[in-house]
Amino acid sequence: MAAAPPLVPQRSFYKRPLPPSCTAFASPEGKQLFAKALAAGTMESYFILAPQMVTQNEPAFCALGTLVQILNSLGVDPQRRWKSGWRWYDQDMLDCCRPLSDVAQVGLTLSEFACLSRCNSLDAVVHSPLLDAAGGAAEREAGLARFRDDLRETSRGKGVMALSYSRATLGQTGDGHFSPIGGYCEEDDMVLILDVARFKYPSYWVPTRLAYDSMLPLDKATGQPRGYVVLDVAGADSGSPGAPLSQTTVTLNKSTWASLNGSLSGLLLRSAKDSPTATDLVNTLLSHLALSLPTSPIAGRSTASASLPSLLDTLSTTRLAAATPFTSSSDPSAVLLNLTFLLALVSPRSPLAALVPPSAAADLAALAEDALERVPGLRDEVDGAARQLGALGECCRSEEDNGAACGCAGPGQGRGTEGGAAA
C-alpha cells in the first residue's frame, strides 16, 4: 500500500506591519492628524463611512467591500432583501457588470467599479491620473491639484471618494487594491485610507502626493489605468423605505451586452427598410433575444417574492403582450420577462430607442406606455434594467477609450486581490 503524500505546509498570515510611508490611524501621530482635520472640517466623510466599515469577504473583493460600505453610508436603499425582512447592501448583492465568481478570481477594474456604482443608483465620476502624468510634469501637477480639490470637496461632505491604487507604491505587500477615503488633513497634506482588507492593514494616513502616485502604475490584469472615483447619490434622494422591492435583474455582463447591443443595432437598422409595424418589430426583437442568447437577458431575483408572478400575470393582459404569441410558448413567463427587457431596450434613456423604425415608433411607444401605466411596479423594473444597461455600456466605452477591448480581462493581481504569495 502506497504511503499517503505528505501534507504541503500552507502559509498563513495575520496582519502586516505598516511601512514607514503610512501613519496608523490609531497612533499618536494619526490622532493628531485626525484632530487637525476635524478642526478644519475635512473629516465629514469619515463620520458617514466609519459606522459602515466592512472587511472584504474574499481576497479579491476589495472593490465590492469598498462599494458596499459607500452605498450603505450614503443611505441607498437596495430595493432588495438582505436577510429576513431587512433591506441592506451586502457584497454578495453586487453582481451587475461581472459575475461574482469572476470577481472572486480577479477582482474589478476601475471602469467595472464605476459600472457597479451606476447600476446601484450612484453617480460615478472617474479620474485617471495616469492620463495627466502622460502629458508631462505640468499636467501631472495639475492632476495632483485636481485630486486635492476633490479631496477637499468629499472630505467636507460632498460625495465620497473611492481609491484604486497600487499597494507596492505605498511600500505595502501585494499590488492592486480599492478602499474608501475617510478624510483629508490639508495642513499636513495627508489622506486617510480606510482599508477594507482589515485582516491585513489597519486604516492609515499617507501623503497626498504618494496617494496620487500610487494610482499611476497600470492595472497588471488589464493594462488599464488606476484612479479614483467620486461617488454620490444619483437624483434627488437615495430611495424610499416604502418603495417596492426590485423583482428582476439584468443577467448580462459588459461583454455579452456589448455583443447583444451591436446585433440589436444592426437588426433595427436593417428592419427600417421593411417599414415594420409595432407588432412585427416586437416579435422580431423577441425572437432575436430568444435565439441569440443561451438564457434570458433578464431574470427574477433570487429574493423575489410572489410580486414577480403577479407582475407578469398583469403584464400578460396588456395590449403589448397580446401582440406576442406568449400563450403558445412552452415558457410564457420567459417571454414576458423578455418583453420587460424589450421595454428597457426601447425606453427613452436607451440609445437603441433612436434606431426604432419610424413606421413602428409611435405605436410602439403607445403600447409601452399603456403597459407601464397598467402594470404596478413595471416602470420601476424597466427603469432599473435600463440603468443597468446604461452602466454596462458606459463601462465598455471607458475601457475602449483606454485602449482595451470590452471583454473580461484575464486573471491577475492588478485589479485588486489580497491573495497569493505577496499577501
C-alpha positions in Angstrom: 0.0 0.0 0.0 1.5 3.3 -1.1 2.2 5.9 1.6 0.0 8.9 1.6 1.7 12.0 0.1 3.0 14.4 2.8 0.8 17.4 3.6 2.0 20.6 1.9 2.5 23.3 4.6 0.2 26.3 3.9 1.4 29.8 4.7 -0.8 31.7 7.0 -1.0 35.5 7.6 -2.4 37.6 10.3 -1.9 41.3 9.6 1.1 43.1 8.4 3.2 45.9 10.0 2.6 49.2 8.2 5.6 50.6 6.2 7.2 53.9 7.2 5.2 55.7 4.4 1.9 55.0 6.3 0.8 56.5 9.6 -1.5 54.2 11.5 -4.9 55.9 12.2 -4.9 54.9 15.9 -1.3 56.0 16.5 -0.5 59.3 18.4 0.5 60.9 15.1 -2.6 59.5 13.4 -4.8 61.0 16.2 -3.1 64.4 15.8 -3.8 64.3 12.0 -7.4 63.5 12.8 -7.7 66.3 15.3 -6.3 68.9 12.8 -8.6 67.6 10.0 -11.6 67.6 12.3 -11.0 71.2 13.3 -10.7 72.1 9.7 -14.0 70.4 8.8 -12.4 67.9 6.5 -13.4 64.7 8.3 -17.1 64.7 7.3 -16.8 61.6 5.1 -15.2 59.7 8.0 -18.4 60.1 10.1 -20.6 58.5 7.5 -18.2 55.8 6.4 -16.9 54.7 9.8 -20.2 53.3 11.1 -20.4 51.2 7.9 -16.9 49.8 7.9 -16.6 46.3 6.5 -14.0 43.7 5.8 -13.9 42.4 2.2 -15.5 39.0 2.0 -12.9 37.5 -0.4 -9.3 38.2 -1.1 -10.4 39.8 -4.4 -13.5 41.6 -3.1 -11.8 44.9 -2.1 -13.8 46.8 -4.7 -17.1 45.2 -3.5 -16.2 45.9 0.1 -15.4 49.5 -0.8 -18.6 50.0 -2.7 -21.0 48.3 -0.2 -19.5 50.5 2.5 -20.2 53.6 0.4 -23.7 52.5 -0.6 -24.7 51.9 3.0 -23.0 55.1 4.1 -25.0 57.2 1.6 -28.2 55.5 2.6 -29.0 54.0 -0.7 -32.0 51.6 -0.5 -31.0 48.4 -2.4 -34.7 47.6 -3.0 -33.8 44.0 -2.2 -33.9 42.0 1.0 -30.6 41.1 2.7 -31.9 38.7 5.3 -35.5 38.2 6.6 -37.3 41.5 6.1 -34.2 43.7 6.2 -33.1 45.7 3.2 -29.3 46.3 3.3 -26.4 46.1 0.9 -24.1 43.1 1.2 -21.1 42.3 -1.0 -22.9 39.3 -2.5 -25.5 41.6 -4.0 -23.1 43.4 -6.3 -23.3 41.2 -9.3 -24.1 43.7 -12.0 -21.3 44.1 -14.6 -19.4 40.9 -13.7 -20.4 37.6 -12.1 -19.3 37.3 -8.5 -17.4 34.1 -9.3 -15.3 36.1 -11.8 -14.8 38.9 -9.3 -13.6 36.4 -6.7 -10.9 35.3 -9.1 -9.5 38.6 -10.5 -11.3 41.5 -8.8 -12.6 44.5 -10.7 -11.2 47.2 -12.9 -11.7 50.9 -12.3 -14.4 51.1 -15.0 -16.1 48.0 -13.7 -16.2 49.6 -10.3 -17.9 52.6 -11.8 -20.3 50.4 -13.6 -21.4 48.7 -10.4 -21.8 52.1 -8.8 -24.1 53.3 -11.5 -26.0 50.0 -11.5 -26.9 50.8 -7.9 -28.2 54.4 -8.2 -24.9 56.3 -7.8 -23.3 59.0 -9.9 -19.7 58.0 -10.5 -17.1 60.4 -11.9 -13.9 58.6 -12.7 -10.5 60.3 -12.8 -7.3 58.7 -14.1 -4.1 60.4 -13.0 -2.1 58.3 -15.5 -3.6 60.3 -18.3 -2.4 63.6 -16.6 1.0 62.2 -16.0 1.4 61.1 -19.6 1.1 64.8 -20.7 4.2 65.8 -18.8 5.2 67.4 -15.5 2.8 70.4 -15.8 -0.2 68.1 -16.5 0.8 65.8 -13.7 0.9 68.7 -11.2 -2.5 69.9 -12.5 -3.9 66.4 -11.9 -2.5 66.4 -8.4 -4.1 69.8 -7.7 -7.4 68.5 -9.0 -7.0 65.4 -6.7 -6.5 67.8 -3.8 -9.6 69.8 -4.8 -11.7 66.6 -4.9 -10.3 65.5 -1.5 -11.4 68.9 0.0 -14.9 68.5 -1.5 -15.5 64.9 -0.5 -13.9 65.3 3.0 -16.3 68.2 3.6 -19.3 66.0 2.8 -19.9 66.5 -0.9 -19.9 62.9 -2.1 -17.5 60.1 -1.2 -14.2 59.1 -2.8 -13.0 55.6 -3.6 -9.3 55.0 -4.5 -7.9 52.4 -6.8 -4.2 52.1 -6.1 -1.0 50.1 -6.1 0.0 48.9 -2.6 3.6 48.5 -3.8 3.9 52.3 -4.3 3.0 52.7 -0.6 5.6 50.2 0.4 3.0 47.6 1.3 2.9 44.0 0.2 0.5 43.0 -2.7 -0.5 45.1 -5.6 -3.9 46.4 -6.8 -6.4 47.5 -4.2 -9.6 49.5 -3.6 -10.5 51.4 -0.4 -12.6 54.4 0.5 -11.0 57.8 1.5 -12.1 58.7 5.0 -10.7 62.2 5.4 -8.0 64.8 4.4 -5.7 66.7 6.7 -4.9 69.7 4.5 -2.5 71.3 6.9 -0.1 68.3 6.6 -1.4 67.2 3.2 -2.3 63.7 4.3 -5.0 61.4 3.2 -6.9 58.9 5.4 -7.4 55.5 3.7 -10.0 53.2 5.4 -8.5 49.9 4.2 -11.2 47.3 3.6 -8.6 44.5 4.0 -8.7 44.9 7.7 -7.2 41.5 8.3 -4.1 42.8 6.6 -3.6 46.5 7.4 -5.4 49.0 9.7 -6.6 52.3 8.4 -3.7 54.7 7.8 -2.7 58.2 6.6 -0.4 58.7 3.6 1.0 61.8 2.0 -1.3 63.1 -0.7 1.4 63.1 -3.4 2.2 59.4 -2.6 -1.5 58.5 -2.8 -1.6 60.2 -6.2 1.5 58.4 -7.3 0.0 55.1 -6.2 -2.6 55.4 -8.9 -0.1 55.8 -11.7 1.0 52.1 -12.2 -1.1 50.3 -14.8 -3.5 47.6 -13.7 -1.5 44.4 -14.4 -4.5 42.3 -15.2 -5.9 44.7 -17.9 -3.2 47.2 -18.9 -5.7 49.9 -17.9 -5.1 52.9 -15.6 -6.0 53.1 -12.0 -7.5 56.2 -10.5 -10.2 57.5 -8.1 -14.0 57.7 -8.3 -16.1 60.5 -6.8 -19.5 59.0 -5.8 -22.8 60.5 -4.8 -26.4 59.5 -4.8 -28.0 60.0 -8.3 -31.1 62.1 -8.4 -32.9 63.8 -5.6 -32.8 61.1 -3.0 -31.5 57.7 -2.1 -34.8 55.9 -2.3 -37.8 55.4 0.0 -38.1 52.6 2.6 -41.7 52.2 1.4 -40.7 51.6 -2.2 -41.4 48.2 -3.7 -38.7 45.6 -3.8 -36.9 45.1 -7.1 -38.1 41.9 -8.7 -35.7 41.5 -11.7 -32.1 41.9 -12.6 -30.2 42.0 -15.9 -28.1 38.8 -16.3 -25.8 40.2 -19.0 -22.2 41.3 -18.3 -20.3 44.1 -20.1 -19.1 41.8 -22.9 -22.3 40.0 -23.6 -24.2 43.3 -23.5 -21.7 44.8 -26.0 -22.3 41.9 -28.4 -26.1 42.0 -28.0 -26.2 45.7 -28.3 -24.3 45.5 -31.6 -26.6 42.8 -33.0 -29.7 44.7 -32.0 -28.5 47.9 -33.5 -27.9 46.1 -36.8 -31.3 44.4 -36.7 -33.1 47.7 -36.1 -31.2 49.5 -38.9 -32.0 46.7 -41.3 -35.6 46.4 -40.3 -36.2 50.1 -41.1 -36.1 49.2 -44.9 -39.2 47.0 -44.5 -41.2 49.6 -42.6 -42.4 47.1 -39.9 -45.5 47.6 -37.7 -45.0 47.8 -34.0 -46.3 44.3 -33.6 -43.9 43.0 -36.3 -41.0 44.7 -34.6 -41.8 43.5 -31.1 -41.9 39.9 -32.3 -38.7 40.3 -34.3 -36.9 41.6 -31.3 -38.3 38.9 -29.0 -37.2 36.2 -31.5 -33.7 37.7 -31.7 -33.4 37.7 -27.9 -34.5 34.1 -27.7 -32.2 32.9 -30.4 -29.1 34.9 -29.8 -28.7 34.2 -26.0 -28.4 30.9 -24.1 -30.6 32.3 -21.3 -32.9 35.2 -20.8 -31.2 38.6 -20.5 -33.3 39.4 -17.5 -34.4 37.2 -14.6 -36.2 37.3 -11.4 -34.1 38.0 -8.3 -33.4 35.0 -6.1 -35.1 37.0 -3.3 -38.1 37.9 -5.4 -41.5 37.2 -3.7 -44.8 36.5 -5.2 -44.8 40.0 -6.6 -43.0 38.9 -9.8 -45.5 36.3 -10.9 -48.2 38.9 -10.1 -46.4 41.5 -12.2 -46.0 39.1 -15.2 -49.7 38.0 -14.9 -50.8 41.6 -15.1 -48.4 42.2 -18.0 -49.9 39.3 -19.9 -53.3 41.2 -20.0 -51.9 44.3 -21.8 -52.1 45.1 -25.5 -48.4 44.8 -25.7 -48.4 41.2 -24.6 -51.4 40.5 -26.8 -49.2 41.4 -29.8 -46.9 38.4 -28.9 -47.5 34.6 -29.1 -46.6 34.2 -25.4 -49.6 31.9 -24.8 -48.3 29.3 -27.2 -44.8 29.3 -25.7 -43.6 26.4 -23.6 -42.4 29.0 -21.1 -44.8 32.1 -21.1 -43.1 33.7 -18.2 -39.7 33.7 -20.0 -41.4 35.5 -22.9 -42.9 38.1 -20.6 -39.6 38.6 -18.9 -38.0 39.2 -22.3 -40.9 41.7 -23.0 -39.9 43.5 -19.9 -36.3 43.6 -21.1 -37.5 44.9 -24.5 -39.3 47.8 -22.8 -35.9 48.7 -21.3 -34.3 48.5 -24.8 -36.7 51.0 -26.3 -37.1 53.3 -23.2 -36.2 57.0 -23.8 -33.0 56.6 -21.8 -31.7 53.8 -24.2 -29.6 54.7 -27.3 -31.4 51.9 -29.2 -34.7 53.9 -29.0 -33.4 56.3 -31.7 -33.0 53.3 -34.0 -36.6 52.2 -33.9 -38.0 52.4 -37.4 -40.3 55.4 -37.9 -43.1 53.2 -39.1 -43.3 51.5 -35.7 -42.1 54.2 -33.3 -45.4 55.9 -32.4 -47.4 52.7 -32.0 -44.6 51.0 -30.0 -44.4 54.0 -27.7 -48.1 53.9 -27.1 -48.1 50.2 -26.4 -45.2 50.6 -24.0 -46.7 53.5 -22.1 -50.0 51.6 -21.8 -48.2 48.6 -20.2 -46.2 50.8 -17.9 -49.3 52.6 -16.7 -51.4 49.5 -16.2 -48.9 47.1 -14.5 -48.0 48.1 -11.0 -44.2 48.1 -10.5 -43.4 47.5 -14.1 -42.0 51.0 -14.6 -39.5 50.5 -11.7 -38.3 47.2 -13.2 -37.9 48.8 -16.7 -36.0 51.8 -15.2 -33.8 49.5 -13.2 -32.9 47.4 -16.3 -32.3 50.5 -18.4 -30.0 51.8 -15.7 -28.0 48.6 -15.6 -27.7 48.5 -19.4 -26.5 52.1 -19.4 -23.9 51.3 -16.8 -22.6 48.3 -18.8 -22.4 50.4 -21.9 -20.5 53.2 -20.1 -18.1 50.5 -18.8 -17.3 49.4 -22.3 -16.9 52.9 -23.6 -14.5 53.7 -20.8 -12.4 50.6 -21.5 -12.3 51.2 -25.2 -11.3 54.9 -24.6 -8.3 53.5 -22.6 -7.3 51.2 -25.5 -8.7 48.0 -24.1 -11.2 45.6 -25.7 -14.6 45.4 -24.0 -14.4 42.0 -22.5 -13.5 40.1 -19.4 -9.8 40.5 -18.5 -7.7 37.5 -17.7 -6.6 36.5 -14.2 -4.1 38.6 -12.4 -3.4 40.6 -9.3 -3.5 44.0 -10.8 -7.2 44.5 -10.3 -7.2 44.2 -6.5 -6.6 41.0 -4.6 -5.2 40.1 -1.2 -4.3 36.5 -2.1 -1.2 35.0 -3.4 2.4 34.8 -2.2 2.6 38.5 -1.7 -0.2 38.7 0.8 
